[in-house]
């Protein structure tokens, strides 16, 4: 079932949670809503499910406008952030709940529960209570429960937020596999960009109640359309820079930079004297040992397969970069050594 | 939270503290109850004869009926009230919230007087009651109204506490799974608030059976009509029918003990 959201706005008291958000999702897509906490992602999900109502705007599910229809009429599977399993019911009764309230025969319920338990790998646990399960198991029960009535749409609110890193990795792969098998249109909310990119076909970046950008993971990374997206995605340096001679200058450093979303060659650089915010990804930098260089290394931190080098430019701006562990660029780079710095790729946004 | 300081008294001090607590509870609770039981046991035949007296039986029956009505009405009102108080936002909510505890704070005698001003001779509601030919003062409805007032807070408070803790996400989940509001309430909310509801209604029954001041002022303890178990004891003592008073008091104490057993058998929080 496709989804169309048009001009959704919502305020809680004086706080604007959603501000004119519009997007479309094709049937069968797996889409991530990505953004910092409190940006309105969960509210979008709840409005689609009918658990909250928008102050203005429209929600269309599969070609029908659903604003004003009750949640139960929308046939939406919802996986809640903290599972929201029925605490006084067994795993079996939790999963069968949707079928049971809709009056499905017991035999059908039992068959469906058995099938779903197998699908989520929890065979044999049907008589447990939720309190007797681990976090990852609860999450699977929540998924099985949401899938049981065969929803046309699956909404997942921070589905992997409350489980530990290893289980999260496994659940992500499992969700992707599940989606590839059943093709139920799915939206999941996350503040973890790695999760969004690893699992989804398309990412909607949401910040402060606004849709910043919609696109494939690659588009979001390679062609950020706003300063927020550029600086939110990946690990970045953000500098206040001044334009001079077609280049952006940060202290002793300079780089070719073009404004905003379009690639460098399409745009004229901003005029001399324009102050810009320069966004540089941690992997779009080169450091090498050079006693006549422009920065001093402060710390070298090993992060598994990568090494993070933190330095200070002459003039005081901190800067950091990441290199593969065995990169030749790291030769001679230790705390205290002077280095040369080159920016290989940067994006600039004029300061407001 | 501030740092926890553990005091671990040793040897004699520890025994002394335990002994003081046990002695205090014994003097305040056990001794009076024992005196009651011993007195009744010492004169069992006369006590039995006295409490089989129609006036005494009527008083006991009346107390039981009023308690059951309070249980039913304030049980339902408590659940609905708690749902409104916890889940709805409206103007004056804080004031209402504070008001609900009023019956716990004011003296029941004052409550009785307030109702007297409403229902008594020349009372504010008198014209309405007269038109409806309804007698409240010194009549059964008066006992019910007074008991509902004094037992109002228990169920609301206990259920609200649980509702506040469990939040609404399970009900949201039920709605997404196709449940109607009534199904969500019956299958999800009600089982979740069950323990709070049990505790609240148990306290309601205990309080209803024990109420004295308000039912005395409103009901007037008319024998065979508005005399409840507690007001019966009061009258019996006045009339120096000690054996009767002891007998009824023992029955009330037994009822209270039974309610305590119900409370103790509840699973502890966190299950």
Interface residues (C-beta under 8 A of the other chain):
Chain A: X49 X50 X51 X70 X71 X72 X74 X75 X76 X77 X78 X80 X82 X84 X85 X86 X87 X88 X97 X98 X101 X102 X145 X146 X148 X149
Chain B: X166 X169 X170 X172 X173 X174 X175 X176 X177 X178 X179 X180 X183 X187 X188 X191 X192
